[in-house]
Amino acid sequence: MSSTPAGRLNINNVNPHVREAKYAVRGELAVKSEEYRAKLARGDTDLPFTQVISANIGNPQQLDQKPITFFRQVLSLLENPLLLQHEDVLLNQLGYKPDVIERAKWLLSKAGSVGAYSASNGVPAIRQSIADFLERRDGFPANEADIYLSGGASSGVNTLLHIICEGPKTGVLVPIPQYPLYTAALALLNATCVPYYLDESQNWGTDVSAIKKACADAKTQGVDVRAIVIINPGNPTGASLSEADIRSVLDFAREEKLVVMADEVYQTNVFVGKFVSFKKVLRSLQKENPGKYDAVELASLQSVSKGMVGECGHRGGYFELVGFDPKVQAEIYKFVSITLCAPVIGQCLVELMVNPPKPGDPSYELYNKEYNGIFNNLKERAYALWRAFEKMEGVECGKPQGSMYLFPTVKIPAKAIEAAKAEGREPDEFYCLRLLEATGVCLVAGSGFGQKEGTLHFRTTFLAPGTEWVGSIVKFHEDFMNKYR
Amino acid sequence: MSSTPAGRLNINNVNPHVREAKYAVRGELAVKSEEYRAKLARGDTDLPFTQVISANIGNPQQLDQKPITFFRQVLSLLENPLLLQHEDVLLNQLGYKPDVIERAKWLLSKAGSVGAYSASNGVPAIRQSIADFLERRDGFPANEADIYLSGGASSGVNTLLHIICEGPKTGVLVPIPQYPLYTAALALLNATCVPYYLDESQNWGTDVSAIKKACADAKTQGVDVRAIVIINPGNPTGASLSEADIRSVLDFAREEKLVVMADEVYQTNVFVGKFVSFKKVLRSLQKENPGKYDAVELASLQSVSKGMVGECGHRGGYFELVGFDPKVQAEIYKFVSITLCAPVIGQCLVELMVNPPKPGDPSYELYNKEYNGIFNNLKERAYALWRAFEKMEGVECGKPQGSMYLFPTVKIPAKAIEAAKAEGREPDEFYCLRLLEATGVCLVAGSGFGQKEGTLHFRTTFLAPGTEWVGSIVKFHEDFMNKYR
């Protein structure tokens, strides 16, 4: 018994919505893996492995992905503008190209100091640069006033759900499996998550009939379904929606007056198929059918954390709004202003991401080489991991499609399921915990993302270098199956 | 009439708690001032002023405060670690000192890449460095496990209030006038703000009897008062609490079992009196009275945005917890993990702030000169502004005490109050709006911070350089008084 007298707060009287929120990506397993990492760093030798592999989270630069040189050279000048007094040294001795210096000067002229708060929605010139990018990408105009810089996409999701959710009856359609930020944010807001299931048999495709059914069922229970989340390409599935599927989703959103939240942070992590933005398809529909789609509200999100940029630690991102009422936008502006502004150096990184060196620019050759190197590396690792899963008993995994993850289904023997129950755990959690203890490899159980009743999965990134950790998963799996068979 | 068909969201069905939240620091006046700034940038000449002075927000580097060289040199190396391959160039041609290089290497060895997510509560070595600083500052031990890095102090306040607020009946004592983040965050959480008034006649001192009365009144109305916010030094008032006052507050918190939230972001911006931390006083009380104060829960917040650092755009900060239940801390950890982590470059800046060059270090001389230069500069500007206010009819202002603000009381003629009413505005809002239109100087009306019924104030930073803008306020005030007398 503890001798410390009780304070005011305890687990039973804190905010119940915080208590209810779950976030497995950084949950018990991740915490345990950090403890192992600290143990190894202290020189402890009583663990059956010598390194911890954090395959639980898409964090490329924690593993061995190098940042893109152009980006970081510009950022170094933004952090220390005094270096710009030594252009000759930068150019002749430190390998900086003229376009690096030019871009840094331009960003400083627009942001002032990166140590100053920007406008609440971001530096105006950076918003304009994003609008220009969106116009190039989609072939339709974009307006800087509809763009909001955010601290990673997570903070954008938090903002949008804060506005959308009126009360406990507000329902938001969320794909299952999903990135658990959505369910966690809805739990915090005490709103209703309306799950719709992706179709594993169709390589995790988005099935509009499943969405319609989920929506209709929720409505009969009195839920005010008013938004739909689409993660495209999918997390944890990697699946990209075809243009036809996006049209179906937008059509359904129009019929049901659903706000569409398109999480497009993996838009450049595509191995199979092609990324098509929701914005482009919506504008196409509006052009083809004058008037018919004008009321559709779309918010699309992007981030510097994913893609070949992989700059998670910089917490940069943005969202673009289409079709939102100006008075609602004013509320969004006020909401973001309460937390002042997104990190300004992260805003600058967003600008670099959307406006990288172009062919002919002095930094282009290196940029292009680094960018393609990262892309090909990720693809190779994805396939190597997939081939390993193909050989594992009871494991099934579709070919890698995109994002940074594989999400295999795993069949676990009945004895293992019983053993899990005895520990009060989901069977896939039990599996992942034993894997961590045996190998130091940290995954996330499928139950952390949601899955159809009776199926089990795990999510792993394919970011870690080398093949040793893959071999250790294969070996563990064999032992596990033999033990519980 | 607009021809756009209505979407799903409108001002009447978005989250009502967002609608209710107010944040005057970046409200209508600030938005209008940005419009003026854009007009001037476009070359428009129809405004009666040639520059906009943003005295509405403590944003030193937007005005002319230069960042501290040591900080930014280290950050430039963290952003581009390839520069560390050229130590000779850094040392001999670019003015970097050996301790800059050493610190950058150390931070990189601890954080890995600044482009990688850190642990949810921050880089462990940075938490340890903060704990070491707190121990040096207070003379009592601090534990890195009780420290949470945050995106500025604002994000820390958001986290803490999220945990504390169980429902609409949860009450939090907030000083009036206050930094409106507190009332805004409580509105978003649909909790109850319990205002207590600071004593203007005692230079905005904290009067424990006023706190007691506010708390007792709220309890009789069924409010579950469970926390008290103290801003020390005060914002917008600048007042520092004496150790005796802090003891009284902690004593009351002990009696009433209130969680103490000590917003100490202005701890180095002190001209009058001395900053004493709540942590130090709490630990002293615990030492003097074994057992008696053990259950007191304290959260204290700090930021890189204020002080002589002034790095608002980097969104760095931290909070330390004392006396919190481990299970409550686990909920806090989960909450911060949903947004992944604070910006890592901002975390590194926190480390530099708490562990700056020491006497004898190669960078110390310049650091010390810059630090003192900023301090003295702020003090001079504060006094210059205060002397101007002293001469203005109907304006009363205590001597500058600290923080970055003056908060004078202003007596406005009855005719002006009527004119304000006719516009549906608070009289001080009306005054500030007319000032902005006439001079380009953007202030925040006292009503944005809260004030005693029947009194009127405005808040201005004393960050802007030069005296011209001060003169323009004096001139405007004279005209305003003459017009409405």
Chai-1 contact restraints between the chains, C-beta under 6 A:
chainA,res_idxA,chainB,res_idxB,connection_type,confidence,min_distance_angstrom,max_distance_angstrom,comment,restraint_id
A,T4,B,D294,contact,1.0,0.0,6.0,A-B,restraint_1
A,P5,B,D294,contact,1.0,0.0,6.0,A-B,restraint_2
A,P5,B,A295,contact,1.0,0.0,6.0,A-B,restraint_3
A,G7,B,A295,contact,1.0,0.0,6.0,A-B,restraint_4
A,G7,B,E297,contact,1.0,0.0,6.0,A-B,restraint_5
A,G7,B,G323,contact,1.0,0.0,6.0,A-B,restraint_6
A,R8,B,R226,contact,1.0,0.0,6.0,A-B,restraint_7
A,R8,B,K257,contact,1.0,0.0,6.0,A-B,restraint_8
A,R8,B,V259,contact,1.0,0.0,6.0,A-B,restraint_9
A,L9,B,V328,contact,1.0,0.0,6.0,A-B,restraint_10
A,N10,B,D325,contact,1.0,0.0,6.0,A-B,restraint_11
A,I11,B,K327,contact,1.0,0.0,6.0,A-B,restraint_12
A,N13,B,E166,contact,1.0,0.0,6.0,A-B,restraint_13
A,V14,B,I163,contact,1.0,0.0,6.0,A-B,restraint_14
A,V14,B,V328,contact,1.0,0.0,6.0,A-B,restraint_15
A,V14,B,E331,contact,1.0,0.0,6.0,A-B,restraint_16
A,N15,B,H162,contact,1.0,0.0,6.0,A-B,restraint_17
A,N15,B,I163,contact,1.0,0.0,6.0,A-B,restraint_18
A,N15,B,C165,contact,1.0,0.0,6.0,A-B,restraint_19
A,N15,B,E166,contact,1.0,0.0,6.0,A-B,restraint_20
A,V18,B,H162,contact,1.0,0.0,6.0,A-B,restraint_21
A,V18,B,I163,contact,1.0,0.0,6.0,A-B,restraint_22
A,V18,B,E331,contact,1.0,0.0,6.0,A-B,restraint_23
A,V18,B,F335,contact,1.0,0.0,6.0,A-B,restraint_24
A,Y23,B,S337,contact,1.0,0.0,6.0,A-B,restraint_25
A,Y23,B,I338,contact,1.0,0.0,6.0,A-B,restraint_26
A,R26,B,S120,contact,1.0,0.0,6.0,A-B,restraint_27
A,R26,B,S337,contact,1.0,0.0,6.0,A-B,restraint_28
A,N59,B,A116,contact,1.0,0.0,6.0,A-B,restraint_29
A,N59,B,Y117,contact,1.0,0.0,6.0,A-B,restraint_30
A,Q61,B,S113,contact,1.0,0.0,6.0,A-B,restraint_31
A,Q61,B,G115,contact,1.0,0.0,6.0,A-B,restraint_32
A,Q61,B,A116,contact,1.0,0.0,6.0,A-B,restraint_33
A,Q62,B,G112,contact,1.0,0.0,6.0,A-B,restraint_34
A,Q62,B,A116,contact,1.0,0.0,6.0,A-B,restraint_35
A,P67,B,G115,contact,1.0,0.0,6.0,A-B,restraint_36
A,R72,B,E79,contact,1.0,0.0,6.0,A-B,restraint_37
A,R72,B,N80,contact,1.0,0.0,6.0,A-B,restraint_38
A,Q73,B,N80,contact,1.0,0.0,6.0,A-B,restraint_39
A,L75,B,E79,contact,1.0,0.0,6.0,A-B,restraint_40
A,S76,B,S76,contact,1.0,0.0,6.0,A-B,restraint_41
A,S76,B,E79,contact,1.0,0.0,6.0,A-B,restraint_42
A,S76,B,N80,contact,1.0,0.0,6.0,A-B,restraint_43
A,E79,B,R72,contact,1.0,0.0,6.0,A-B,restraint_44
A,E79,B,L75,contact,1.0,0.0,6.0,A-B,restraint_45
A,E79,B,S76,contact,1.0,0.0,6.0,A-B,restraint_46
A,E79,B,E79,contact,1.0,0.0,6.0,A-B,restraint_47
A,N80,B,R72,contact,1.0,0.0,6.0,A-B,restraint_48
A,N80,B,Q73,contact,1.0,0.0,6.0,A-B,restraint_49
A,N80,B,S76,contact,1.0,0.0,6.0,A-B,restraint_50
A,H86,B,L94,contact,1.0,0.0,6.0,A-B,restraint_51
A,V89,B,Q93,contact,1.0,0.0,6.0,A-B,restraint_52
A,Q93,B,V89,contact,1.0,0.0,6.0,A-B,restraint_53
A,L94,B,H86,contact,1.0,0.0,6.0,A-B,restraint_54
A,G112,B,Q62,contact,1.0,0.0,6.0,A-B,restraint_55
A,S113,B,Q61,contact,1.0,0.0,6.0,A-B,restraint_56
A,V114,B,G313,contact,1.0,0.0,6.0,A-B,restraint_57
A,G115,B,Q61,contact,1.0,0.0,6.0,A-B,restraint_58
A,G115,B,P67,contact,1.0,0.0,6.0,A-B,restraint_59
A,G115,B,E311,contact,1.0,0.0,6.0,A-B,restraint_60
A,G115,B,G313,contact,1.0,0.0,6.0,A-B,restraint_61
A,A116,B,N59,contact,1.0,0.0,6.0,A-B,restraint_62
A,A116,B,Q61,contact,1.0,0.0,6.0,A-B,restraint_63
A,A116,B,Q62,contact,1.0,0.0,6.0,A-B,restraint_64
A,A116,B,G313,contact,1.0,0.0,6.0,A-B,restraint_65
A,Y117,B,N59,contact,1.0,0.0,6.0,A-B,restraint_66
A,Y117,B,C312,contact,1.0,0.0,6.0,A-B,restraint_67
A,Y117,B,G313,contact,1.0,0.0,6.0,A-B,restraint_68
A,S120,B,R26,contact,1.0,0.0,6.0,A-B,restraint_69
A,S154,B,T339,contact,1.0,0.0,6.0,A-B,restraint_70
A,H162,B,N15,contact,1.0,0.0,6.0,A-B,restraint_71
A,H162,B,V18,contact,1.0,0.0,6.0,A-B,restraint_72
A,I163,B,V14,contact,1.0,0.0,6.0,A-B,restraint_73
A,I163,B,N15,contact,1.0,0.0,6.0,A-B,restraint_74
A,I163,B,V18,contact,1.0,0.0,6.0,A-B,restraint_75
A,C165,B,N15,contact,1.0,0.0,6.0,A-B,restraint_76
A,E166,B,N13,contact,1.0,0.0,6.0,A-B,restraint_77
A,E166,B,N15,contact,1.0,0.0,6.0,A-B,restraint_78
A,A184,B,I338,contact,1.0,0.0,6.0,A-B,restraint_79
A,R226,B,R8,contact,1.0,0.0,6.0,A-B,restraint_80
A,K257,B,R8,contact,1.0,0.0,6.0,A-B,restraint_81
A,V259,B,R8,contact,1.0,0.0,6.0,A-B,restraint_82
A,D294,B,T4,contact,1.0,0.0,6.0,A-B,restraint_83
A,D294,B,P5,contact,1.0,0.0,6.0,A-B,restraint_84
A,A295,B,P5,contact,1.0,0.0,6.0,A-B,restraint_85
A,A295,B,G7,contact,1.0,0.0,6.0,A-B,restraint_86
A,E297,B,G7,contact,1.0,0.0,6.0,A-B,restraint_87
A,E311,B,G115,contact,1.0,0.0,6.0,A-B,restraint_88
A,C312,B,Y117,contact,1.0,0.0,6.0,A-B,restraint_89
A,G313,B,V114,contact,1.0,0.0,6.0,A-B,restraint_90
A,G313,B,G115,contact,1.0,0.0,6.0,A-B,restraint_91
A,G313,B,A116,contact,1.0,0.0,6.0,A-B,restraint_92
A,G313,B,Y117,contact,1.0,0.0,6.0,A-B,restraint_93
A,G313,B,V344,contact,1.0,0.0,6.0,A-B,restraint_94
A,R315,B,P343,contact,1.0,0.0,6.0,A-B,restraint_95
A,G323,B,G7,contact,1.0,0.0,6.0,A-B,restraint_96
A,D325,B,N10,contact,1.0,0.0,6.0,A-B,restraint_97
A,K327,B,I11,contact,1.0,0.0,6.0,A-B,restraint_98
A,V328,B,L9,contact,1.0,0.0,6.0,A-B,restraint_99
A,V328,B,V14,contact,1.0,0.0,6.0,A-B,restraint_100
A,E331,B,V14,contact,1.0,0.0,6.0,A-B,restraint_101
A,E331,B,V18,contact,1.0,0.0,6.0,A-B,restraint_102
A,F335,B,V18,contact,1.0,0.0,6.0,A-B,restraint_103
A,S337,B,Y23,contact,1.0,0.0,6.0,A-B,restraint_104
A,S337,B,R26,contact,1.0,0.0,6.0,A-B,restraint_105
A,I338,B,Y23,contact,1.0,0.0,6.0,A-B,restraint_106
A,I338,B,A184,contact,1.0,0.0,6.0,A-B,restraint_107
A,T339,B,S154,contact,1.0,0.0,6.0,A-B,restraint_108
A,P343,B,R315,contact,1.0,0.0,6.0,A-B,restraint_109
A,P343,B,P343,contact,1.0,0.0,6.0,A-B,restraint_110
A,V344,B,G313,contact,1.0,0.0,6.0,A-B,restraint_111
A,I345,B,I345,contact,1.0,0.0,6.0,A-B,restraint_112
